Amino acid sequence: MTSPATYVRTPPRATNPGIVYRGPTNDRRAALAAGPDVWEVVARLRALRGSEEQRIATLAEESELHPRQIRTALDFAAEHREQIGSRIRRNEEAAAASRRAAAEREALLA
């Protein structure tokens, strides 16, 4: 049985207004209160080109996120670089594994 000490503690809302935590207690993810996970916002901003403000404007145009929400996610990510970076890497690794599996299936059927 996992001891309570191993669970990630959820900081009080006042610490990061607009940020909530989702997921099981042993794998919590920071997310916008009315939006996607913070790592998803940051990953998309990284994929865009231009200045920070240009990237924020582009993401706001292509999503239902207000620029203020995007900045909230970005501010949180700046304070928690390792946590957010780890989530982004995990997603990139899963996507690469999925592409490899699809290529193997295609080769198998060729």
C-alpha positions as CSV (number, residue, x, y, z in Angstrom):
1,M,0.0,0.0,0.0
2,T,1.3,3.5,-0.9
3,S,1.9,5.7,2.1
4,P,0.2,9.1,2.1
5,A,3.6,10.7,2.1
6,T,4.2,9.5,-1.5
7,Y,1.2,11.4,-2.9
8,V,1.8,14.7,-4.6
9,R,0.4,17.5,-2.6
10,T,-1.9,19.9,-4.3
11,P,-1.0,23.5,-3.5
12,P,-3.8,25.8,-2.4
13,R,-5.6,27.6,-5.2
14,A,-4.4,31.0,-4.1
15,T,-0.8,29.9,-4.9
16,N,-1.7,29.7,-8.7
17,P,-5.0,31.2,-9.5
18,G,-6.6,29.7,-12.6
19,I,-4.6,26.4,-12.1
20,V,-6.2,23.2,-10.9
21,Y,-4.9,19.7,-10.6
22,R,-6.4,16.7,-12.4
23,G,-5.7,13.0,-12.4
24,P,-5.1,10.3,-9.7
25,T,-3.3,11.4,-6.6
26,N,-0.1,9.6,-7.6
27,D,0.0,11.3,-11.1
28,R,-1.4,14.8,-10.7
29,R,-1.4,17.2,-13.7
30,A,-1.6,21.0,-13.6
31,A,-4.3,22.3,-15.8
32,L,-6.1,25.5,-16.6
33,A,-9.3,25.6,-14.5
34,A,-11.4,25.9,-17.7
35,G,-9.1,24.4,-20.2
36,P,-6.4,21.9,-21.1
37,D,-3.4,20.7,-19.1
38,V,-0.6,23.2,-18.8
39,W,1.9,21.0,-20.6
40,E,-0.4,20.9,-23.6
41,V,-0.5,24.7,-23.8
42,V,3.3,24.9,-23.5
43,A,3.9,22.2,-26.0
44,R,1.7,24.0,-28.6
45,L,3.4,27.3,-27.9
46,R,6.8,25.7,-28.4
47,A,5.6,24.4,-31.8
48,L,4.6,27.8,-33.0
49,R,7.0,30.5,-34.3
50,G,7.4,34.1,-33.5
51,S,7.7,36.2,-30.3
52,E,6.0,35.1,-27.1
53,E,3.2,37.5,-27.8
54,Q,2.8,36.3,-31.4
55,R,2.7,32.7,-30.2
56,I,0.1,33.6,-27.6
57,A,-2.0,35.4,-30.1
58,T,-1.8,32.5,-32.6
59,L,-2.8,30.0,-29.9
60,A,-5.7,32.2,-28.8
61,E,-6.9,32.4,-32.4
62,E,-6.8,28.7,-33.0
63,S,-8.3,27.6,-29.7
64,E,-11.0,28.8,-27.3
65,L,-8.4,30.0,-24.8
66,H,-8.2,33.7,-23.9
67,P,-4.6,35.1,-24.0
68,R,-4.9,35.6,-20.2
69,Q,-5.4,31.8,-19.7
70,I,-2.4,31.1,-22.0
71,R,-0.2,33.5,-19.9
72,T,-1.5,31.8,-16.7
73,A,-0.3,28.4,-18.1
74,L,3.0,29.9,-19.2
75,D,3.6,31.5,-15.8
76,F,2.9,28.3,-14.0
77,A,5.2,26.4,-16.4
78,A,8.0,28.9,-15.9
79,E,7.8,28.2,-12.1
80,H,7.6,24.4,-12.6
81,R,9.9,23.8,-15.6
82,E,10.9,20.3,-14.7
83,Q,7.3,19.1,-14.0
84,I,6.0,20.5,-17.3
85,G,9.0,19.5,-19.3
86,S,8.7,15.9,-18.0
87,R,5.0,15.8,-19.2
88,I,5.9,17.1,-22.6
89,R,8.8,14.6,-23.0
90,R,6.4,11.7,-21.9
91,N,3.9,12.8,-24.6
92,E,6.6,13.1,-27.3
93,E,7.9,9.6,-26.4
94,A,4.4,8.1,-26.5
95,A,3.8,9.8,-29.9
96,A,7.1,8.5,-31.3
97,A,6.3,5.0,-30.1
98,S,2.9,5.2,-31.7
99,R,4.4,6.3,-35.0
100,R,6.9,3.4,-34.9
101,A,4.1,0.9,-34.2
102,A,2.1,2.3,-37.1
103,A,5.1,2.0,-39.4
104,E,5.7,-1.6,-38.3
105,R,2.1,-2.5,-38.9
106,E,2.3,-0.9,-42.4
107,A,5.5,-2.9,-43.2
108,L,3.9,-6.1,-41.9
109,L,1.0,-5.7,-44.4
110,A,3.2,-4.6,-47.3
